[in-house]
Amino acid sequence: MSNNDETRPGVAIDQAFNVLENEDTQALLKSQLEQLAQLTESSPGEARYTLELDIASSQLALENKTEAWDRAKACFDYFIKSSLWQKAVEACDVMFQCELDDSIIALANGIWLAVTFPISPETSVAMLQHIIDETPDNSDGAAVAAITAHYLADIRCDGDKAESLKFLATQMIAAVAKRHSQVDDQEMLEFWIERMELKDPAIFLPKLAKVLDIIINDKWWYDRDKLRQLIPDN
């Protein structure tokens, strides 16, 4: 009997499911492209580019990363011009997952929008988790990202949703503290948060801004000063 992993029943089942999933995604992409072809010049721009972003996500799932990037970037440009911040961040997420040269630039551009504008807190937390995943264990930037996730969960949610998202963010903080400074109990965690200056948003948010500046290295895809003028009052 062969010891080749590819002949093991479990591997064969996984491969079969992957084939089925790939076929489902291809069918979805075909349907999406047909929907796109039916749109006219008078079709609403938001609907068109939302569909385009869905297509980019399908292309990404099929490993067509360059095509997915190009489509998502075009969507991003439209969403920024239209002040559709949630959609713009979602486009950045797709570009980040394409794993191309500028994917980390896309992530940083998306995080600035996610923190600056009152978009979905779940999306914001997910984007900040990407920063944590991309940074070394001893990175202070990961600590700032984790505490910012908790802060956004606190100010943008209420009720059960807030408790659930804050619990997730608390787990993010604990995981970062453990890998950063071997923190493994509540007392040590509180001391670590104090030492890292993570209690005051007036301190840790500017630190996050510096982290993003370092990542982007002058490759901002928009004028931040102009966008700040569009921040809602409430």
TORFIFI-372233 format. One line per field, with one value per residue (C-alpha): x, y, z. Coordinates in Angstrom, 3 decimals. Layout:
// TORFIFI-372233
X (X;...)
Y (Y;...)
Z (Z;...)
// end
This chain:
// TORFIFI-372233
X (0.000;1.419;2.496;2.126;0.052;-1.884;-3.308;-4.564;-8.405;-8.447;-6.287;-8.426;-11.571;-9.981;-8.970;-12.491;-13.966;-11.421;-12.456;-16.129;-15.417;-13.413;-16.237;-18.738;-16.560;-16.145;-19.919;-20.375;-17.839;-19.592;-22.911;-21.350;-19.806;-23.174;-24.794;-22.091;-22.693;-26.369;-25.630;-25.981;-24.413;-27.399;-26.926;-25.996;-22.246;-22.336;-24.164;-21.748;-18.616;-20.039;-20.552;-17.048;-15.655;-17.599;-16.027;-12.583;-13.250;-14.182;-11.064;-8.987;-10.581;-9.567;-5.979;-6.272;-4.511;-3.326;-6.786;-8.374;-5.980;-6.591;-10.354;-10.321;-8.070;-10.466;-13.305;-11.313;-10.729;-14.451;-15.443;-13.023;-14.376;-17.904;-17.138;-18.138;-15.699;-16.910;-16.627;-13.227;-11.906;-13.353;-11.509;-8.279;-8.872;-9.161;-5.956;-4.138;-5.162;-3.804;-0.314;1.318;4.102;1.845;-0.575;0.801;0.312;-3.317;-3.707;-2.327;-4.498;-7.509;-6.723;-6.451;-9.936;-11.273;-10.090;-10.922;-14.469;-17.321;-17.465;-18.403;-16.426;-16.120;-14.369;-12.107;-11.106;-10.414;-8.140;-6.237;-5.821;-4.008;-1.466;-0.920;-0.429;2.069;4.310;7.118;6.452;8.337;6.554;5.039;2.863;0.963;0.199;-1.130;-3.264;-4.755;-5.674;-7.144;-9.341;-10.674;-11.200;-13.214;-15.293;-16.085;-17.099;-18.864;-20.921;-23.426;-25.255;-24.359;-22.541;-20.209;-19.499;-18.747;-16.414;-14.685;-14.095;-12.457;-10.342;-9.347;-8.127;-6.119;-4.490;-3.660;-2.145;0.012;1.136;2.127;4.226;5.646;6.645;5.674;2.680;0.582;-1.660;-4.019;-1.713;1.147;-1.235;-2.376;1.239;2.152;-0.726;0.419;4.058;3.159;0.968;-2.112;-4.744;-5.215;-6.415;-4.811;-1.514;-2.008;-3.926;-1.050;1.255;-0.905;-0.703;3.101;3.029;0.905;3.229;6.197;4.400;3.151;6.328;4.556;2.376;-0.938;-3.688;-5.668;-5.226;-5.780;-6.301;-9.129;-10.730;-10.564;-12.893;-15.494;-15.506;-19.074;-19.673;-21.309)
Y (0.000;3.408;5.879;8.789;11.487;12.116;8.581;8.817;8.906;12.125;13.936;12.642;13.926;17.345;17.485;16.568;19.338;21.798;20.869;21.354;24.682;25.818;24.853;26.726;29.834;29.609;29.345;32.330;34.358;33.498;34.653;37.870;38.673;38.075;40.494;43.044;42.702;43.508;46.854;49.984;53.418;54.603;51.922;53.350;53.580;52.185;49.064;48.584;48.883;46.798;44.048;44.665;44.183;40.948;39.823;40.737;38.594;35.655;36.159;36.190;32.937;31.421;32.663;35.188;37.685;40.244;40.504;40.714;43.493;45.584;45.306;45.994;49.042;50.515;49.922;51.560;54.687;54.972;54.387;57.058;59.606;58.702;58.804;55.145;54.376;50.894;49.716;51.370;49.450;46.203;46.856;47.358;44.048;42.259;43.894;42.947;39.325;39.328;39.126;41.318;43.862;46.701;44.602;45.920;49.450;48.589;47.320;50.497;52.714;50.652;50.785;54.575;54.749;52.094;54.009;57.482;56.854;55.128;52.001;48.512;47.756;44.125;45.215;47.579;44.876;42.416;44.922;45.581;41.838;41.766;44.251;42.001;38.994;40.853;42.212;40.496;39.171;42.048;44.740;47.630;48.235;45.014;46.210;49.506;47.714;45.383;48.140;50.202;47.236;47.148;50.915;50.830;47.903;49.915;53.180;51.799;48.977;48.469;45.589;41.975;42.949;45.200;42.512;39.936;42.187;43.536;39.969;39.214;42.372;41.478;38.118;39.952;42.120;39.103;37.223;40.198;40.750;37.101;37.055;40.553;40.228;36.720;38.111;35.247;36.578;39.490;41.374;41.223;42.240;45.351;46.298;45.713;47.888;50.653;50.344;50.358;53.469;51.733;53.236;56.647;56.934;60.373;58.520;55.214;56.537;58.869;55.872;53.903;56.809;56.631;52.891;53.447;56.216;53.863;51.089;53.329;55.370;58.233;55.917;57.278;56.775;59.817;63.226;62.607;66.270;66.504;63.321;64.528;67.348;64.692;63.024;63.033;65.231;62.381)
Z (0.000;-0.979;1.703;-0.682;1.059;-2.154;-2.008;1.567;1.835;3.848;1.310;-1.552;0.154;0.686;-2.958;-4.029;-1.895;-3.308;-6.837;-5.978;-4.290;-7.289;-9.625;-7.453;-7.516;-11.278;-11.656;-9.353;-11.324;-14.584;-13.118;-11.817;-15.189;-16.853;-14.402;-15.159;-18.902;-18.366;-16.739;-18.845;-18.752;-16.738;-14.066;-10.636;-10.174;-6.652;-7.802;-10.698;-8.592;-5.767;-8.326;-9.686;-6.175;-5.806;-9.073;-7.742;-4.656;-6.872;-8.987;-5.810;-4.658;-7.997;-7.499;-10.342;-8.127;-10.668;-12.226;-8.790;-7.762;-10.870;-10.514;-6.764;-7.230;-9.803;-7.349;-4.569;-6.649;-7.353;-3.735;-2.509;-4.990;-3.880;-0.127;0.210;3.004;3.931;0.347;-0.047;2.957;1.597;-1.671;0.291;2.036;-1.306;-2.541;0.650;0.239;-3.320;-1.759;-4.401;-3.976;-2.824;-0.794;2.498;1.112;0.411;3.970;5.517;3.295;4.309;8.019;7.994;6.487;8.859;11.915;10.624;9.396;11.268;9.148;10.344;13.520;12.448;9.257;11.201;13.679;10.854;9.117;12.340;12.834;9.486;10.882;13.889;11.630;9.442;12.212;14.170;17.663;19.285;17.284;19.221;16.164;16.834;20.362;19.055;16.453;19.069;21.513;18.663;17.741;21.310;21.305;18.071;19.306;22.421;20.751;17.663;19.151;21.917;23.540;22.811;19.641;21.623;24.212;21.534;19.556;22.673;23.834;20.485;20.730;24.301;23.025;20.371;23.046;25.213;22.263;21.288;24.887;25.226;22.078;22.711;26.372;27.505;29.409;30.760;33.540;34.163;36.510;34.037;31.242;33.087;33.805;30.146;28.919;31.260;30.207;26.511;26.967;25.602;27.892;26.298;22.670;22.551;22.846;21.021;17.980;16.963;17.400;14.977;12.528;12.709;12.070;8.966;7.767;8.056;6.178;3.390;2.926;1.119;-0.998;0.204;-2.344;-1.233;0.373;4.075;4.876;2.350;3.635;7.235;6.229;5.363;8.788;10.162;13.200;15.108)
// end
